[in-house]
Amino acid sequence: MNRGRIAIVLAGLCATMAGAAEVRNVTAEQRWSPWDAKVKIQFEVVGEVPTNAWLEVAATDLDYGVSYMAMPIALSGDTGNEVGTHQIEWDLDKQGANLQSDHVEFTVAYSDRRHPAYGVFSIIDLSAGTNAVAYPVTYVTNLPGSDIDFNTDEYKTTKLVLRRIEPGTFMMCGEYEVTLTKPFYIGIFEVTQKQYELVTGGNPSGYKGDMRPVEEVSWNAIRGDSTTYNWPTITTVDGNTFMGQLRFRTGLDFDLPTEAQWEFACRAGTTNTYNNGGETEDALKVLGRYTGNSSDGQGGYSEHTTVGSYMPNAWGLYDMHGNVEEWCLDWYGALTNGVMNPEGSLSDSHRVIRGGGFRSGNCSSSYRGYVWNPWLARDYYGFRLVRNLSE
């Protein structure tokens, strides 16, 4: 038997419930030789836990500093909140977590906070390619600036990383108040050619490069051209598309961002022309590939370049300005003030595209472009992923 490090923690409720409950005597065991994906966890609840609280189980690999929050679907056994001893099982395979170490700390708590949706980052392992029955999904709690460096080849090719964005209100295009009431995950990079190939088996791009953004992809190629064309009335996607295959192999509701989600994520709390707080072209030059720096040595002349070649915004998102223009879900139409979770017009003939690209001079946070027909594909059209959350 491999016994995980024993952790004794106060229940998450203690700070807000005047010490009404606590968790004691937490132990965890994981078989090895070979490693078993199922971790047996036992703990004791002392004091009354409110009925609206839920169980939170986490593990930290002390060798690598990576933390995982257990997904509810991966927990079984006595997950209730009654007083007494509880025995539960965490199935690591069900969420793609890889804990194979003698130096893992497990913690157990009850919380009445809004659910953290399993971590700041969501990582999809695409390495098995089109032969995969499922793509493992891991949730990591580390914040930007931690020991994890996502700006590496691995996270631009065989793994795909999304950052959790919390709800908020902002001035869209600097003049329309928009409120997003639910959190969402968004890709820290534009989807690359290697990632697209691993999911679909092909790479339509004109300027080839595994870690460059995939391009020559239309809105229809990403989502579908049958009933999916009627978004937002219909939210399904065609099964043979990138989005359809990714949904099928993860069981998660991935999609393109709405225009409001895209700009909110791009701004990262800023109100300036560019998301580093700048207003001039000098500010743009350090943020992304556009017409004014296409010969700066970061890539081929007048081409897009490797994702992550320029500075990220405050939320760790790269290339929100420039590189390739990014498809959004919305039909192009007039913006409205004082709305919540806008989805754009119900119908039109062209879709919104955001961020500008290597052929663009205007790559501001507010810039709104459009493509006349969703079936058009060009070497400067790409996209990034979003996953919507309920809370």
C-alpha positions as CSV (number, residue, x, y, z in Angstrom):
1,M,0.0,0.0,0.0
2,N,1.1,3.6,-0.7
3,R,-0.3,5.9,2.0
4,G,-0.8,9.5,0.9
5,R,0.4,12.1,3.4
6,I,-2.1,12.6,6.2
7,A,-3.7,16.1,6.3
8,I,-5.9,17.5,9.0
9,V,-7.9,20.6,7.9
10,L,-10.7,22.6,9.3
11,A,-13.9,22.4,7.2
12,G,-14.4,25.3,4.9
13,L,-17.5,26.3,6.8
14,C,-15.6,27.1,10.0
15,A,-14.6,30.6,9.1
16,T,-18.2,31.6,8.3
17,M,-20.2,29.3,10.6
18,A,-18.5,30.1,13.9
19,G,-16.7,26.8,14.2
20,A,-19.9,24.8,13.8
21,A,-18.1,21.9,12.0
22,E,-14.7,20.6,11.2
23,V,-13.1,17.7,9.4
24,R,-10.6,15.5,11.3
25,N,-8.3,12.5,10.8
26,V,-8.1,12.6,7.0
27,T,-6.2,9.6,5.5
28,A,-5.7,8.6,1.9
29,E,-4.4,5.3,0.4
30,Q,-3.5,4.5,-3.2
31,R,-2.3,1.1,-4.4
32,W,0.9,0.9,-6.4
33,S,2.9,-1.7,-8.4
34,P,1.3,-0.8,-10.7
35,W,-0.4,2.5,-9.6
36,D,-4.1,2.3,-9.1
37,A,-6.2,5.2,-10.2
38,K,-8.6,4.8,-7.3
39,V,-7.7,6.6,-4.0
40,K,-9.4,5.5,-0.8
41,I,-10.0,8.4,1.5
42,Q,-11.4,8.3,5.1
43,F,-12.2,11.3,7.3
44,E,-14.3,12.2,10.3
45,V,-16.9,15.0,10.5
46,V,-17.4,16.6,14.0
47,G,-20.2,19.1,14.4
48,E,-23.2,19.9,12.3
49,V,-22.6,20.7,8.6
50,P,-25.4,22.7,6.9
51,T,-27.5,20.8,4.3
52,N,-26.5,23.2,1.5
53,A,-22.8,22.5,1.9
54,W,-20.9,20.2,-0.5
55,L,-17.8,18.1,-0.2
56,E,-14.6,19.4,-1.6
57,V,-11.6,17.0,-2.0
58,A,-8.3,18.1,-3.3
59,A,-4.8,16.7,-3.7
60,T,-1.4,18.5,-4.1
61,D,1.6,16.8,-5.6
62,L,4.3,18.2,-3.3
63,D,7.1,17.2,-5.8
64,Y,5.7,19.3,-8.7
65,G,3.4,21.8,-6.9
66,V,0.4,20.8,-8.9
67,S,-3.0,20.7,-7.3
68,Y,-6.2,18.9,-8.4
69,M,-9.8,19.5,-7.2
70,A,-11.9,16.3,-7.3
71,M,-14.8,16.5,-9.8
72,P,-18.1,15.4,-8.3
73,I,-18.4,12.7,-11.0
74,A,-15.1,11.2,-9.8
75,L,-16.2,10.8,-6.2
76,S,-18.2,7.9,-4.8
77,G,-19.0,6.4,-1.4
78,D,-20.2,8.3,1.6
79,T,-20.0,11.8,0.3
80,G,-22.8,13.1,2.6
81,N,-22.3,15.6,5.4
82,E,-23.5,13.7,8.4
83,V,-21.5,13.6,11.7
84,G,-19.2,10.6,11.9
85,T,-16.7,8.7,9.9
86,H,-16.9,8.8,6.1
87,Q,-15.2,6.5,3.5
88,I,-15.1,7.7,-0.1
89,E,-13.2,6.8,-3.3
90,W,-11.7,9.2,-5.8
91,D,-11.4,7.8,-9.3
92,L,-8.5,9.7,-10.9
93,D,-9.2,8.3,-14.3
94,K,-12.6,9.9,-14.5
95,Q,-11.0,13.3,-14.6
96,G,-7.6,12.6,-16.1
97,A,-5.6,13.4,-13.0
98,N,-2.2,11.7,-12.8
99,L,-1.0,11.2,-9.2
100,Q,1.8,8.7,-8.9
101,S,3.9,9.9,-6.0
102,D,4.6,9.2,-2.4
103,H,4.5,13.0,-1.7
104,V,0.8,13.8,-2.2
105,E,-1.2,15.8,0.3
106,F,-5.0,15.2,0.4
107,T,-7.4,17.6,2.0
108,V,-11.1,17.3,2.7
109,A,-13.5,20.2,3.5
110,Y,-17.1,21.2,3.3
111,S,-18.0,24.5,1.6
112,D,-21.0,26.7,1.2
113,R,-19.2,28.9,-1.3
114,R,-20.0,28.9,-5.0
115,H,-18.4,25.9,-6.5
116,P,-14.9,26.6,-7.8
117,A,-15.6,24.5,-10.9
118,Y,-12.6,22.3,-10.3
119,G,-9.7,24.8,-10.6
120,V,-8.3,27.9,-12.2
121,F,-7.1,26.0,-15.3
122,S,-8.6,23.1,-17.3
123,I,-6.1,21.0,-19.3
124,I,-7.3,18.6,-22.1
125,D,-4.9,15.9,-23.1
126,L,-5.1,15.4,-26.8
127,S,-2.1,13.2,-27.2
128,A,-4.0,10.0,-28.2
129,G,-5.3,11.9,-31.3
130,T,-8.2,10.7,-33.4
131,N,-7.9,7.2,-32.1
132,A,-8.8,8.3,-28.6
133,V,-12.0,7.1,-27.0
134,A,-11.8,10.0,-24.6
135,Y,-9.5,12.9,-23.9
136,P,-8.6,13.2,-20.1
137,V,-9.4,16.5,-18.5
138,T,-7.4,17.8,-15.6
139,Y,-8.2,20.7,-13.3
140,V,-5.3,22.6,-11.8
141,T,-5.7,25.2,-9.0
142,N,-2.4,27.0,-9.5
143,L,-2.5,30.7,-10.5
144,P,-0.5,32.4,-13.2
145,G,3.0,33.1,-11.9
146,S,3.2,29.8,-10.1
147,D,5.7,27.0,-10.9
148,I,3.6,25.9,-13.9
149,D,4.7,27.4,-17.2
150,F,2.1,26.8,-19.8
151,N,4.0,28.7,-22.5
152,T,5.8,25.6,-23.6
153,D,5.6,23.2,-26.6
154,E,3.6,20.6,-24.7
155,Y,0.7,23.0,-24.1
156,K,0.7,24.2,-27.7
157,T,0.6,20.8,-29.2
158,T,-0.6,17.7,-27.3
159,K,-2.4,19.5,-24.5
160,L,-4.9,22.3,-24.6
161,V,-5.2,24.7,-21.6
162,L,-8.2,26.9,-20.7
163,R,-8.3,29.6,-17.9
164,R,-11.3,30.1,-15.7
165,I,-12.8,33.6,-16.0
166,E,-15.1,34.9,-13.2
167,P,-18.3,36.8,-13.9
168,G,-18.3,40.6,-14.1
169,T,-19.6,43.8,-15.7
170,F,-17.6,45.8,-18.3
171,M,-18.1,48.5,-20.9
172,M,-18.1,46.6,-24.2
173,C,-16.4,48.6,-27.0
174,G,-16.0,51.3,-24.3
175,E,-19.7,52.4,-24.3
176,Y,-22.1,49.5,-23.8
177,E,-22.5,48.1,-20.3
178,V,-22.6,44.3,-20.4
179,T,-22.8,41.9,-17.5
180,L,-21.7,38.3,-17.7
181,T,-23.4,36.4,-14.8
182,K,-21.7,33.0,-15.2
183,P,-18.0,32.0,-15.2
184,F,-16.4,30.3,-18.2
185,Y,-13.2,28.7,-19.3
186,I,-11.3,30.2,-22.3
187,G,-8.2,29.0,-24.1
188,I,-5.0,30.7,-23.1
189,F,-3.8,30.2,-26.7
190,E,-5.5,30.2,-30.1
191,V,-6.1,26.6,-31.1
192,T,-2.9,25.5,-32.9
193,Q,-2.5,23.4,-36.0
194,K,-1.2,20.4,-34.1
195,Q,-4.2,20.5,-31.7
196,Y,-6.6,20.8,-34.5
197,E,-4.9,17.9,-36.3
198,L,-5.0,15.6,-33.2
199,V,-8.8,16.2,-32.9
200,T,-9.8,16.1,-36.6
201,G,-7.0,14.3,-38.4
202,G,-6.3,17.2,-40.7
203,N,-4.6,20.6,-41.0
204,P,-6.1,23.0,-43.5
205,S,-3.7,25.9,-42.7
206,G,-1.8,27.8,-45.4
207,Y,1.2,28.8,-43.3
208,K,2.2,25.5,-41.7
209,G,3.6,25.1,-38.2
210,D,2.5,22.8,-35.4
211,M,2.5,25.6,-32.8
212,R,1.1,28.3,-35.0
213,P,-2.7,29.0,-34.9
214,V,-4.8,26.8,-37.2
215,E,-6.3,28.9,-40.0
216,E,-8.2,28.4,-43.3
217,V,-11.0,27.3,-41.0
218,S,-14.5,28.7,-41.4
219,W,-17.1,29.1,-38.7
220,N,-19.0,26.2,-40.3
221,A,-15.9,24.0,-40.3
222,I,-15.4,24.6,-36.6
223,R,-19.0,24.0,-35.6
224,G,-21.0,22.7,-38.5
225,D,-23.3,23.8,-41.4
226,S,-26.5,22.0,-40.8
227,T,-28.9,23.1,-38.0
228,T,-25.9,24.5,-36.1
229,Y,-25.9,27.4,-38.5
230,N,-29.0,28.7,-36.6
231,W,-27.1,29.5,-33.4
232,P,-28.2,31.0,-30.9
233,T,-31.6,29.4,-31.5
234,I,-29.9,26.0,-31.6
235,T,-26.7,25.3,-29.6
236,T,-25.8,21.9,-31.0
237,V,-22.8,21.3,-33.2
238,D,-22.2,18.8,-36.1
239,G,-20.5,15.6,-34.9
240,N,-17.8,15.6,-37.6
241,T,-16.4,19.0,-36.8
242,F,-13.6,20.0,-34.5
243,M,-16.1,21.1,-31.8
244,G,-18.2,18.0,-32.3
245,Q,-15.3,15.6,-31.9
246,L,-14.0,17.5,-28.9
247,R,-17.4,17.5,-27.2
248,F,-17.8,13.7,-27.9
249,R,-14.4,12.8,-26.5
250,T,-14.6,15.0,-23.3
251,G,-18.3,15.0,-22.6
252,L,-18.0,18.8,-22.1
253,D,-19.9,21.6,-23.8
254,F,-17.1,23.4,-25.7
255,D,-17.8,26.1,-28.2
256,L,-16.6,29.4,-29.6
257,P,-16.8,32.4,-27.3
258,T,-19.6,34.9,-27.6
259,E,-18.4,38.4,-28.6
260,A,-19.0,39.6,-25.1
261,Q,-17.0,36.7,-23.5
262,W,-14.2,37.4,-26.0
263,E,-13.9,41.1,-25.2
264,F,-14.3,40.6,-21.4
265,A,-11.5,38.0,-21.4
266,C,-9.3,40.1,-23.7
267,R,-9.6,43.2,-21.5
268,A,-8.8,41.4,-18.2
269,G,-10.1,44.3,-16.3
270,T,-8.6,47.1,-18.4
271,T,-10.5,49.9,-20.1
272,N,-7.7,51.0,-22.5
273,T,-7.2,50.4,-26.2
274,Y,-4.9,47.5,-25.5
275,N,-5.0,44.9,-22.6
276,N,-1.7,45.9,-21.2
277,G,-3.1,49.3,-20.3
278,G,-1.5,51.0,-23.4
279,E,-3.0,53.4,-25.9
280,T,-0.3,53.6,-28.5
281,E,1.2,51.4,-31.2
282,D,4.2,50.8,-29.0
283,A,1.9,49.0,-26.6
284,L,0.5,46.8,-29.3
285,K,3.9,45.8,-30.6
286,V,4.6,43.7,-27.5
287,L,1.2,42.0,-27.4
288,G,0.8,40.4,-30.8
289,R,1.7,40.0,-34.5
290,Y,0.1,42.6,-36.7
291,T,1.1,44.6,-39.8
292,G,3.3,47.0,-37.9
293,N,5.7,44.3,-36.5
294,S,5.6,41.6,-39.1
295,S,9.3,41.8,-39.5
296,D,10.3,41.8,-35.9
297,G,11.9,38.3,-36.0
298,Q,9.2,36.6,-34.1
299,G,8.1,34.7,-37.2
300,G,8.0,34.7,-41.0
301,Y,7.6,38.0,-42.7
302,S,3.9,39.0,-43.0
303,E,2.7,35.7,-41.5
304,H,1.2,34.7,-38.2
305,T,3.6,33.1,-35.7
306,T,3.9,30.6,-32.9
307,V,1.2,31.2,-30.3
308,G,2.5,32.7,-27.1
309,S,5.3,34.7,-28.8
310,Y,4.2,37.9,-27.3
311,M,3.1,39.1,-23.8
312,P,-0.1,37.8,-22.2
313,N,-2.7,39.9,-20.6
314,A,-3.2,40.0,-16.8
315,W,-5.2,36.7,-16.9
316,G,-2.5,34.8,-18.7
317,L,-4.2,34.9,-22.2
318,Y,-2.0,35.2,-25.2
319,D,-2.5,36.7,-28.7
320,M,-5.8,38.4,-27.9
321,H,-4.4,41.2,-30.0
322,G,-3.3,40.1,-33.5
323,N,-1.8,36.8,-34.9
324,V,-5.1,35.6,-36.4
325,E,-8.5,37.1,-36.3
326,E,-10.7,34.9,-34.0
327,W,-14.2,33.7,-34.8
328,C,-17.0,34.4,-32.3
329,L,-20.4,32.8,-32.1
330,D,-22.5,35.9,-32.7
331,W,-24.2,37.1,-35.8
332,Y,-22.9,40.6,-36.5
333,G,-25.4,43.3,-35.4
334,A,-25.9,46.4,-33.3
335,L,-24.8,46.3,-29.7
336,T,-27.2,47.0,-26.8
337,N,-26.5,48.8,-23.5
338,G,-27.4,47.3,-20.1
339,V,-27.7,43.6,-21.1
340,M,-26.8,40.3,-19.5
341,N,-25.0,37.5,-21.3
342,P,-25.7,38.8,-24.8
343,E,-25.8,36.4,-27.7
344,G,-26.1,38.9,-30.5
345,S,-28.7,39.0,-33.3
346,L,-31.0,36.0,-33.9
347,S,-30.2,36.1,-37.6
348,D,-28.0,37.8,-40.2
349,S,-25.6,36.8,-43.0
350,H,-22.2,37.3,-41.4
351,R,-20.5,36.3,-38.2
352,V,-18.4,38.4,-35.8
353,I,-14.6,38.1,-35.8
354,R,-12.4,39.7,-33.1
355,G,-8.9,40.7,-32.2
356,G,-7.4,41.6,-35.5
357,G,-4.5,39.6,-37.0
358,F,-1.2,39.7,-38.8
359,R,-2.8,41.4,-41.8
360,S,-4.6,43.9,-39.6
361,G,-3.7,47.4,-38.4
362,N,-6.6,47.6,-36.0
363,C,-6.2,45.0,-33.2
364,S,-7.8,46.9,-30.3
365,S,-9.9,45.4,-27.5
366,S,-12.9,47.1,-29.0
367,Y,-12.3,46.2,-32.7
368,R,-15.3,44.4,-34.2
369,G,-14.9,42.7,-37.5
370,Y,-17.2,40.4,-39.5
371,V,-17.1,37.8,-42.2
372,W,-19.8,38.0,-44.9
373,N,-20.4,34.2,-44.9
374,P,-19.7,31.7,-42.1
375,W,-18.4,29.2,-44.7
376,L,-15.5,31.5,-45.7
377,A,-12.0,30.3,-44.7
378,R,-8.9,32.5,-44.9
379,D,-5.3,32.2,-43.7
380,Y,-5.9,34.9,-41.1
381,Y,-9.1,33.4,-39.6
382,G,-8.6,31.2,-36.5
383,F,-10.3,30.6,-33.1
384,R,-9.9,29.8,-29.4
385,L,-12.1,27.6,-27.2
386,V,-14.7,28.4,-24.6
387,R,-16.4,26.2,-22.1
388,N,-19.5,27.6,-20.3
389,L,-20.1,26.9,-16.7
390,S,-23.3,27.0,-14.8
391,E,-21.9,28.4,-11.6
